[in-house]
């Protein structure tokens, strides 16, 4: 049996450019290794993206909920488990995501443009958006400033 092709997993990256404007880029995780999680389990594709202290929690945005403009409090992965939600960046791009899609929120350090600073987010549709968040505690998680797609 031949080895399966290495996967490509898409994600959205909300980041801050050199002018302090939040932007969203479509990125792809590609750095995977075929290995067992714990022998004798069969190998599966694994891609360790960071090894820093983190907090994992679930949040539920009610139907019709829209937050206010804000930055992500810390770099964090956001994975919708059910329902749909949106993220609007300062450049005007609005991305809607549903179950299984991934976003990395890293818009710290934006510059206010009127009442817009960071991003706006909220629910889409007629059901709550249930989101799992993996929030990193380490401040040194930031890459070279103002760079999209840092997880390859």
C-alpha positions, 0 to 999 in steps of 0.5 A, spaced: 500 500 500 502 506 498 503 512 503 497 517 502 498 524 500 500 529 505 494 533 507 493 540 506 488 544 511 486 551 510 485 556 515 483 564 515 488 568 519 486 575 522 492 579 522 495 586 523 499 589 517 504 595 518 499 600 518 495 597 524 489 595 519 487 588 521 486 583 515 484 576 513 488 571 509 486 564 507 492 560 509 494 552 508 497 548 514 502 543 510 507 541 515 504 534 517 508 527 519 505 521 519 506 518 526 502 514 531 499 518 537 500 512 541 503 505 539 500 501 537 495 505 534 495 506 526 499 512 524 495 518 522 497 525 519 499 530 525 501 537 525 504 540 531 503 548 530 505 550 537 507 548 544 505 553 548 501 554 555 494 555 552 487 555 555 481 551 551 474 553 552 467 553 548 463 559 547 456 560 545 454 566 541 446 567 541 442 568 535 443 575 532 449 576 537 454 581 534 460 584 538 463 590 538 469 592 534 475 589 539 482 585 538 483 578 540 485 578 547 491 573 545 493 569 539 488 564 539 485 558 534 477 559 533 474 553 531 466 553 530 463 546 532 456 548 530 452 554 527 455 559 523 459 566 525 463 571 521 469 576 522 469 582 519 476 585 519 478 593 518 480 592 511 472 591 510 473 583 508 467 579 512 469 572 512 463 567 514 465 560 517 461 554 519 463 547 523 470 545 522 473 551 519 478 554 522 481 561 524 487 564 527 485 570 531 492 575 531 489 582 530 493 585 536 496 592 535 491 595 530 490 602 530 483 605 531 480 608 525 474 611 528 470 606 532 473 600 528 479 597 531 481 590 531 475 586 528 467 585 528 464 578 529 457 575 530 453 570 529 450 568 522 443 565 521 438 562 525 442 558 530 447 559 535 454 559 533 458 554 538 466 556 538 471 552 541 477 557 542 484 555 544 487 561 547 495 562 547 498 564 554 505 566 551 506 573 549 512 570 545 508 566 540 508 572 535 511 571 529 515 577 525 510 582 526 505 583 521 506 577 517 500 572 515 500 565 514 505 563 519 502 556 520 505 552 514 
